Amino acid sequence: MYNATILKSQKIKNLTKTDMTKKILLTTIIALSSMHFVSAKAKIPVCFPCETLQTIQELPTDSEIQKLAGQKVNLSYINNEYGILWMSIWNTNGRYILSDISNNTYFEIDPQAAKILKEKHNFDVETAQSPLSFWKTIGGKLVFSIILGLLIWGSIPSKNKNRDVKPVNI
């Protein structure tokens, strides 16, 4: 009788181990599949590179540049932006252009249009500086380097891992 009881308790232990293994396996599969589903929906905005265009100055409709382009155009600035999480990390190939009102199409500024801009609108394309804000030029780099530094600092293990804990009697 004693052997039968031991045998029964061993079967129950084995049953619970296999049941627990099945439950853990099922939970792991559900967790991994749900993580895949969630990550497919929530994407991190990354720009490598994105072409950004911003209007600098609206030109009057009676301007000679409007006649050259054949439609209403504005003076705009275009550049390639590299960024992550809406932070501009790096900007390249910045130049002034003429763009239509909706900023869907743009035209390069030829020497004739540059001369008109300089004479009539007091804007020299060749000597003008970048109109990008502090956040677009330097701010994103600062924030990105601070976050990167904190991630690196947090991943370095601490030196005092083996501290002796002294019991306190209450």
N, C-alpha and C positions, 0 to 999 in steps of 0.2 A: 504494500500500500504506500509505503514511504517512497519507493522508486517511482510509482505512478504519479505521485504528487510533484516530485522533482521534474519528471518528464513533462508533465502538463505545464509547469511554470516555465520550463525552457522553451516550449512551443509558444507560449504567450509572449515571452521575451523576443523570440525570433520573429513572431508575427508583428510585434510593435516596431521592431527595427526595420523590417521591410516596408511596413506601412509608413513609417517616418521617412524612409528613403524615398518612397514614391511621392509623399507629400512635398518633401524638399525639392525633388526634381521637378514636380509640377509647378511649384511656386517659382522656381528659378526660370522655367520656360515662360511662364506668364509674365514675370517681371522683365525679362529680356525682350520679349516681343512687344510689350507695352512701351518700353524705353525706345525701341526702334520706331514705333508708331508716333510717339510724341516728338522725337527728334526730327522726323520727316516733316512735321507741321511747323515747328518752331526753329527756323533757320537763323543763324547769326548773320547779320548784314556785313558782308565783306565786299570791298571794292578793289579789284586788282586788274587793271586800272579802270576807272570810270571817267568818262568825259563829262566835265561840268562846264556849264555856260551860264554866265550872269551878265545881265544888262548893266552897263556903266552909265550911258547917257542916251536919252531919247533925242533923236535928231528931228528938227522941224520938217514938216511935210514939204515946204518950199525949198529945201536944201538941194544943192547941185548933186549931192551924193544920191539922193532919192532918184534923180533923173538918170544917173549912171547905172544904178542897180535895177531900175524899172519897177520898183515897188518900195513901200515904206520900210526902212531899215533903221536899226539902232546900233550904236556903238556898244560892243560887248567884249567880254574877256573869256577865253576858253582855255582850259588846262586839263591835263590828265591827273586824276586824284587817286591816291592809294590810301585806303583807310579800312578800319574795322570798327564796328559798333558806333557808327556815325561820327567817328573821330578821324579827321584828316591827318594821316601820318606823314605823307610825302606828296608833293605836287611837282609835276614836270610839264614841259612843253607849253608853257603859258605864253599866250600871244593875244593881241587885240584883233578883232574881226568885226564885220558887219553882219548882223543877224536880222531875220524878219521879226515881226511883232510877236509871233508865237514861239520864237527861239527853236523852231524845228529845222530850219535851213540857215546856213551861214555862208558868207563870202569872204575870201581873203582880201585884205586891204592892199590894193595895188598902189604904185607910186602916185598916180593921179589922184586917187581918193585920199591918200595920206597928205598930199599937198593941200587939197580942199579942207581937210580936217584941221590942218595947221593954220591956214589963213582965215577961214570963215568961223570955225568953232573953237579956236584957240586950244587945240589939243594936238600935241606932237606924239605920234605913235612910236617913233624910234627912241625917244628919251623918257617916255612915261614909265613910271614904276608899276610894279604889280599891285593891283587893287585888292588883293586877298587880305582878309582880316588877320589879326593876331592869332585867333583860334585856328584858322586854316593853315597858317604858316608855322607857328611855333607851339601854340597851346596844345594841339593834339599830340605832338611829340613829347611834351613834358608829361602830360597825363599818362600816355602810353609807357614812358620810361618809369614813372613812379609805380604803375601797376605791375610792370614786369619786374622791377626791383623788389616789390613786396612779395610777389610770387616766388622769386628766387630765395629771398630771405626766409620765407615761411617753409621752404622745402629743405633748408639746411638743418640737420638734426642738432639738438642742443647738446652741450658737453656734459652737463650734470644729470645724466639719466639715472644713476645709481645713488639715490638719496636714501639714507636710513630714516625710516619712520619710527618715531619714538611714541610708544603708547602713553596715553594720558588717562589716569584714573579720575573718574568723575564721582 
